[in-house]
Amino acid sequence: MGSVNKVILVGNLGRDAEVKVTASGQSVASFSIATTETWTKDGEKKEKTEWHRIVLWGRQADTLQPYLTKGKQIYVEGRLETRNWEKDGQKHYTTEVKADRIVLLGGGRGGDRSAGDRSDSGYTDPLANAAPITDDDIPF
């Protein structure tokens, strides 16, 4: 039996998607989404938020970019991919979701607000200052 690398996430964008074009003319959108888990322990409500870096290539990046705005809730299907780079003599790594499919859900600007919409809650995207994708990061 082979292996499986499949990710499914539903979360809210931490910032507007940023689209860049590679030297070969291919578009790539990058953005982060937050998924939040809530539970009750000893009568106290607890919450934990995880941030996921998403990369979307090609025509989908161009088509969806205007709709991928801060706070928007989306469904993402894709696979995990790790890349590395060196900066100032230090090796850095990041794991991203290379998206194959994105579905726009409710919430955020331009859509119905839902209970899970955190666009006005003061959330800031901790991945916003991570290293940008450059042509050197593209394996082809």
N, C-alpha and C positions, 0 to 999 in steps of 0.2 A: 504494500500500500504506500502511496506517495504521501507527501506532507501537505498541510493546508496553512495558508497565511491569509486570513480573512478577518476584517474588522468591520463592525457595525456600531455606529455611534449616533445618538440623538442629543444635540446640545445647542448652546447659544453662542453666536460669534462674539468674540471679545473686542474686535475692531473690524473696520471695513476691509474686505479682501483687497490685496494689492496685486495687480497684474503687471508682469514684466515680459519682455519679448527677448528671446535668446538670439544669438548671432545668426542662427540658422532660420530665424523668423517664427519660431514656435512660441506661443503664449504659455505662460505659467502663472497661475494664481496661488498666492499663499495667504493663509489666515489661520487663526486658532479658534477652537471652540471649547467651551466649558461644559463639563458634565457634573452634575451635583447629586450626591447621594445624601439622603436624610434618614435619620433613625431616632428613636427615643431610648435613652438609657437612664435608669433611675428617675423616671419622670421628667427628664430634661431633654429637650429637642437638640439633637446634634446635626451637624452638616459638614460635609467634606466636598470640596470642589477639585476636580482634576482638569488640567489644561492639555489639549491635544493639538499639535501642529498638523495642518492639513495642506496638501499640495495637489493642485488640480491642473492638468495639462491640456493643451490644444484648444479646440473650438469651444468645449464646455467652459474653459476659463474665460474666454471672451464673452460668451453668451450669458453666463451666470453672474459675472462680476458686478453689474449694476444692482443685483438683488442680494448679494452677499454683504449685508451691512450690519454694523454693530448691533447686537441684541437679537438679530434674526435667528429663529430656531430652524435648524436643518437636520436632515437625516443624511448620514454619510456611509457609504459602503466603499471599502478599498482594502489595501494590504499595508502592513508595516514595512518600512524601509529605513535602514540606518545609513547615514552618511557621515563623513568626517572631513575636517579641514584643519590646516595649521595656521595659527595667527600668533605673531610675536614669539615664535618658538614653542608655543603650546599647542598640543593636539586637542581638538574639540570634537565632540560627537553629538549628534541629534538623531532622534527617532521620529519619523513622520508617518502620517497616513497618506499614502498615495491613493487619492480618491479615483474610483472608477464610476461612481454614481452618486449624485447629490439630488435630494428632493427638498424643496422649500416647504417649510411647515408654517404654522401661525407664529405670531409674535414678532416683535421688533418693528422698526420703521416700515411703513407701507403694508403692514399686515395687522391682523387682530392681535391684541396683546393677550398673552396667556399668563397663568400663574408662574410659569417657568421663565418668563422674560425678565432678564436682569439688566436691560439696557440703561436703566436709570438708578441702579443700586450702588454705583460707585466702583463696580468691578473694573479693574484694569488688566490688560492682557500681559502676563509676565513674559511671554515669548515674543512680544513686539520688538524687543531690541536684540533678539538672537541674530546670528549671522545670516545675511541674505543669501538667496540662491544665486549662484553665478554660473557662467558657461562651464567653468571647471567642475562643477558639481554634476553636470549632465553626462551620463555614461555613454552617449552616442554622438 
